[in-house]
Every structure is written in structure tokens, then in C-alpha cells.
Amino acid sequence: MTVTSRPGGGRRVKSVEQSIRDTDEPGSKLRKDLGTLDLIVFGVAVVIGAGIFTLTARTAGNVTGPAVSLSFVLAAVACGLAALCYAEFASTVPVAGSAYTFSYATFGEFVAWIIGWDLALEFAVGSAYVSTGWSEYLREVLGLIGIDIPTKFALGGFFTFNWGALLLVVALATLLYTGTKLSSRVSLIITGVKVAIVLFVIILGAFFIKAQNYSPFIPPPAPGTTETGTGIQQSLLSAFGGASSSVYGYYGVFAAAAVVFFAFIGFDAVATTAEETRNPAKALPRGIIGSLAIVTVLYVAVTLVISGMVPYTELRTTNGESKTLASAFSIVGVDWAAAIIAVGALAGLTTVVMVLLLGQIRIMFAMSRDGLLPTGLSKTNKRGTPSRATWLIGTVVALIATFFPAEDLEQMVNIGTLSAFVLVSVGVIVLRRTRPELPRAFRTPMVPFIPILAVLACFWLMLNLSIETWLRFIVWMVIGVIIYFTYSRRNSVLGRRERGELPSVDASERSPS
């Protein structure tokens, strides 16, 4: 009898076969309800939101000028390369947990824990951040119908009470508790509404484009300010290059690519639903790549329109007030369109938060099933959803969104996600060499060239994040390492098998099916 750890080096590596067998454990089995359309809807639902309604205008005004479309293309290329790697892993290891599960099968338990800890930044903090944006748009929409009340109140000093964000998180956690298929149907309806509004923005905005607004396409570098970023708020790359800021110029384009990467975050959440997909070998690659292709086209189209409608100087943050997509239409005198955009943003951000919550719940479910978190969190209810993990994540996100300024953590979400992308890309190369016999319904083309490009692109974006973000990230990682060695390593299911506390898994039982 042998455990599933790979011999040599003392690493705890959970085999692909064991990961797949664990999906049939009674009491922690997810229901397979999702198809290709459901996955594409989830991908589009989570990606089209904060980025298109808020980041486009703010980034054009503060960081890039008209070249904001180029920044979105650079971010999309990095995501596309990583998506090809995700598609291979997801079709090979159709298990909840996404990058966490993939890392467990290639690098071992410690790296898997670290990547799961990183993903908490992406999904939990990201959903809290977007919830606060949803609350702001709720205030605008209520104002349109004559109800002029604030959705958040200051509680003195650092804390606030954001009842709008609280309302959203509680409602979505309840929806996710009832079942993933119902969540997908609700997401389909709302996503249809917001995609229609995005198309409306592109078509209407095209009539207001003036060629002179695209010149200069890349404005000359400018000094940073308290609103555009200075000191440790400038990108790490621009600091290494001796620049005083990363505002405009080529440093601005690169820094903006790292910031607008936030707009693409979430497509990888599709991979976290692998265990709930009816035909994961085919549906997952189509869902991941298809959703990313759709949103990239929409993002580039919107950025070209908004930077052509008004001079980029009119989109700068002034007196602490950031410009949005709706602001551009107000500037050209189309206030009625701004009202429609506000409604679209409200719908758009709703599905973003829902899928981010779904992703974090599935990551926690997978980690608790492996014993790295309390195993009680992996229990599923009669609806086939992890009810305890759902309510725990819902509570944590609600507390962050309700009482803390989650807006300060936007770039933290990016760095956590990029680090996960790096490991998934390297993992494809590793698993090709260590387990070449595994059936792969989708194969990343030109391995190792594409995965290496994905690693370089993601690391490049990480270098363009602010120094402040890197310092926060280091602190977050230190906390994660402490938790692993004080709790997770000792309670790991794989570790307990090694110590004889649980029945071992015979290597002869392994099957590539």
C-alpha cells in the first residue's frame, strides 16, 4: 500500500486519479448540472463588469490617454496565453479548485496551499471590491427614480457601513446556496441585459468619435500626483527604469495593462466549476476560451469609442471624483444614455460578484476536502452545493464589503491572480513530462513555447504593479505560510495517509479515467 505522494524530494503530490476519485466521496459530492453555454455565460458574466463601466474612463484619463485600448490588448494577450494552459488542465483534471487542484497534482501540497491562498485574494477580496462599486451604482439608479439616499455611511475613521454591498452579498450567497444551475439561469438573463447595453454604448458612442481625440495616442510622460499615483504608488518597473512616475508614456501603457488586468479577472472561475460540468473534457476549454474571446472584443471596442468621444484630459480624476463610462456620455451632452449605462452597470456588477463568490466557495470546498482547511466546510447539502462554505464565504465577503474600504485592495487582486496564472502555465509543462499518458481532451499548442510566453507575460504585468502592492502581497504570503505550517500541513488528508492515520491509497488503484 502506498500513498499518492510522488517519491523523491519529500513532496506531497496528490495524483490526478486521486483528485478525480475524491469527487465521488459521499457527503461532499457536487451535482453535475452545467454545459458549455452555462460556462460561457459564467465567464462573460464575471468579466464584463467593473472593468468596462469604471476602469476604461479612469485609466484613459489618469494613466494612458487614448492608448488605453492598447493596454487592454496587452492584458488580453497575457490572459489568452494563460487561458490555453487553464483549458488543458481543466479538461485533464475536471475537479473543483482550479489552479489550486492543478498545482497539487504537479508541484505538491505546499505550492497548492500558496496558490489557494493567492486565489482568496482574487475571489474573496475581488467580490468585496466589486460589491462596493455595485453599491455606488445602486445609489445612482435609486436617484433616477427619485429616491435620493446614500448607500453607505461613515462610522468614523477607517470604517463605513455600506448597506448596499451587504444587501447584494447576502442575496447572492442565498442564490448560490440554492444551486449552481439556478445561479446560471439568473446569470444568463442578467448577462444578456448588460451585453445589450455594452453594444448600445459602442454603437451610440461611435457617432460622437472625433479623430483629433486620438492624438497624441500615447501622451508624453507626466509627473505623478496624489490622484494619478506617485512614490510607492508608481509601478515597480518605472521605478527600476529611473522614471519619477508611471503616468502616460510607455510606462503608463504598461502600468495600465497591469491595472486593467482586473477587468479580465474571473474567466478562470469557469475552471472552478469543472466538477459540476456534464462533459468537462469539451465544455471547459470552450467555456474558458470562448468567454475570454467575447469579452476581449467588447473591451477593445468600448475603449476605442470612449477615447474617441472626448479628450483624455477630460477623463482625469478631479477632486477625488473618478470618471466612468457614463461620464463620457454626460460630457458630450447625452445624459439619458448615462442613465441607461448606470442600470447596465448595476446588472453587470451583480453577476461579477456572483461568479467571484462561486469561485471562492469552490476553492474553499476543494481545500477543505483535502484537509488544508477544516473538513466540515466540504459537506454538501441535498441541493448538491457546499452550504457551510457558501455561508462562511458570504459572511466574510459581506463584512469586508460592508465595513472596510475594499477599493484600496484592487491591485492586490491582480497580483494574486497573476501568480496563480504563472503556476498553472508552468504546471502544464511539468505534467506533460511527469504524466504524458494522461488523456487530454484539449492540448495547449506549442508546449513549452506557449506556457513560457504566458509566464513571461504575467510576470511582466506583475512588475508593472505598484511597489505598495508588492509590499502588501509579501505580507499576505507570510501570513499564508504561517497558517500552512501551524495548521494545514498537520491536518492534510494526504499527510495523515502518510502517517497511517487514514487508509492509504494503493497505486495499483490508479486509473487514467
Buried (B, 14 or more C-beta within 10 A) or exposed (E): EEBBBBEEEEEBBBBBBBBBBBBEEEEBBBBBBBBBBBBBBBBBBBBBBBBBBBBBBBBBBBBBBBBBBBBBBBBBBBBBBBBBBBBBBBBBBBBBBBBBBBBBBBBBBBBBBBBBBBBBBBBBBBBBBBBBBBBBBBBBBBEEEEEEEEBBEEEEEEEBEBBBBBBBBBBBBEBBBBBBBBBBEBBBEBBBBBBEBBEBBBEBBEEBBEEEBBEEBBBEBBEBEEBBBBEEBBBBBBBEEEBBBBBBBBBBBBBBBBBBBBBBBBBBBBBBBBBBBEBBBBBBBBBBBBBBBBBBEBBBBBBBBBBBBBBBEBBBBEEEEBBBBBBBBBBBEBEEBBBBBBBBBBBBBBBBBBBBBBBBBBBBBBBBBBBBBBBEBBBBEEEBBBBBBBBBBBEBBBEBBBBBEBEEBBBBBBBBBBBBBBBBBBBBBBBBEEBEEBEBBBBBEEBBEBBBBBBBBBBBBBBBBBBBBBEBBEEBBEEBEEBBEEBBBEBBBBBBBBEEEBEEBEEEEBEEE
